[in-house]
């Protein structure tokens, strides 16, 4: 695995995307937060780092908890000048994310509620053919505030 202590090679022009594959385990959340902060620094979007780090933490936790996958792929993208998208790709297309309410005494079940609260929008995309998808990406977007 590469060290995040080295500089991140992310493009700062056009519609750049950075992605990397990691083990699907809870400790990946810390690596994911560091990676998102590094990429946003390169793109001069440091003001979105806390919200993006929270989102990626929750998306990684959900993939670890709700899929049997051994690996996930973290993506950080600029679909256009006004949006940042962070996502987690796994190979479990049958387990789709569901926004649900946790009871007051539940110790978990609030991850997507947090994502929904801090993201401007979120959703998922299936990957592969329509009848036989091989995986999905759960993503969330933040507005960047305009042309950076």
C-alpha positions in Angstrom: 0.0 0.0 0.0 1.3 3.5 -0.8 2.0 5.9 2.0 -0.1 9.0 2.1 2.9 10.8 3.7 4.1 11.4 0.2 2.5 14.0 -2.0 -0.7 13.1 -3.9 -0.4 13.3 -7.7 -3.8 14.8 -8.5 -4.5 17.1 -11.4 -5.8 20.5 -10.6 -7.3 21.4 -14.0 -10.1 20.0 -16.2 -12.3 17.4 -14.5 -9.8 15.5 -12.5 -10.4 12.3 -10.6 -8.3 10.5 -8.1 -9.0 6.9 -7.1 -7.3 4.2 -5.1 -8.1 0.7 -4.0 -7.9 -0.2 -0.3 -8.8 -3.2 1.9 -12.4 -3.2 3.0 -11.8 -2.8 6.7 -12.6 -0.1 9.3 -8.9 1.1 9.5 -9.2 2.2 5.9 -11.3 5.1 7.1 -8.3 6.9 8.5 -6.4 6.4 5.3 -9.4 7.6 3.3 -9.7 10.8 5.3 -6.0 11.6 4.8 -6.3 10.9 1.1 -9.3 13.1 0.7 -7.6 16.0 2.6 -4.5 15.6 0.5 -6.4 15.7 -2.8 -8.5 18.6 -1.7 -5.4 20.5 -0.7 -4.0 20.0 -4.3 -7.3 21.2 -5.7 -7.4 24.2 -3.3 -10.6 23.0 -1.7 -9.4 22.8 1.9 -12.7 24.4 3.1 -14.5 21.2 2.1 -12.1 18.9 3.8 -13.9 18.3 7.1 -17.3 17.6 5.4 -15.6 15.4 2.8 -13.6 13.5 5.4 -16.8 12.8 7.4 -18.6 11.6 4.3 -15.8 9.2 3.3 -15.6 7.9 6.8 -19.2 7.0 6.8 -19.2 5.5 3.2 -16.2 3.3 4.1 -17.8 2.2 7.4 -21.0 1.2 5.5 -19.0 -0.8 2.9 -17.2 -2.6 5.7 -20.4 -3.3 7.7 -22.8 -4.1 4.9 -20.7 -5.9 2.2 -18.5 -9.0 2.2 -16.0 -7.3 -0.1 -12.3 -7.7 0.5 -11.5 -4.4 -1.3 -13.1 -1.1 -2.0 -12.2 1.8 -4.3 -12.2 5.3 -3.0 -12.8 8.0 -5.6 -12.5 11.8 -5.3 -13.6 13.7 -8.4 -14.4 17.1 -9.8 -17.3 16.4 -12.2 -17.3 20.1 -13.0 -16.1 23.4 -11.6 -18.9 23.6 -9.0 -19.0 20.1 -7.6 -16.8 17.7 -5.6 -17.8 14.1 -5.5 -16.4 11.4 -3.1 -17.4 7.8 -3.5 -16.8 4.3 -2.5 -17.0 1.5 -5.0 -17.6 -2.1 -3.9 -18.5 -5.4 -5.7 -21.8 -5.9 -4.0 -24.5 -4.5 -6.2 -27.4 -6.3 -4.5 -26.8 -4.4 -1.2 -28.0 -0.9 -1.9 -27.8 1.9 0.6 -31.0 2.8 2.4 -31.6 6.0 4.4 -33.3 4.8 7.6 -34.0 6.1 11.1 -32.1 4.7 14.0 -33.8 4.4 17.4 -32.5 6.6 20.1 -30.8 3.7 21.9 -29.2 2.2 18.7 -25.4 2.3 18.7 -25.2 2.4 14.9 -27.4 3.1 11.8 -26.9 6.8 11.4 -24.1 6.9 8.8 -26.3 7.8 5.8 -28.2 10.3 7.9 -24.9 12.1 8.5 -24.0 11.9 4.9 -27.5 13.2 4.0 -27.1 16.1 6.5 -23.7 17.3 5.3 -23.8 16.5 1.5 -25.6 18.6 -1.0 -26.7 15.4 -2.6 -25.9 11.7 -2.5 -26.8 8.5 -4.2 -25.4 5.4 -5.9 -24.6 4.1 -9.4 -24.5 0.5 -10.4 -21.5 -0.6 -12.4 -21.6 -3.1 -15.2 -24.4 -4.1 -17.5 -27.9 -3.2 -16.5 -28.9 -6.9 -16.1 -25.7 -8.1 -14.5 -24.0 -5.3 -12.5 -20.7 -6.2 -11.0 -20.7 -3.5 -8.3 -21.9 -0.1 -7.2 -20.5 3.3 -6.2 -22.1 5.1 -3.3 -21.3 8.8 -3.6 -21.9 12.2 -2.1 -21.4 15.6 -3.6 -20.5 19.0 -2.2 -20.8 22.3 -3.9 -17.4 24.0 -4.3 -18.7 27.5 -4.4 -18.0 28.2 -8.1 -15.0 28.4 -10.3 -12.0 27.7 -8.2 
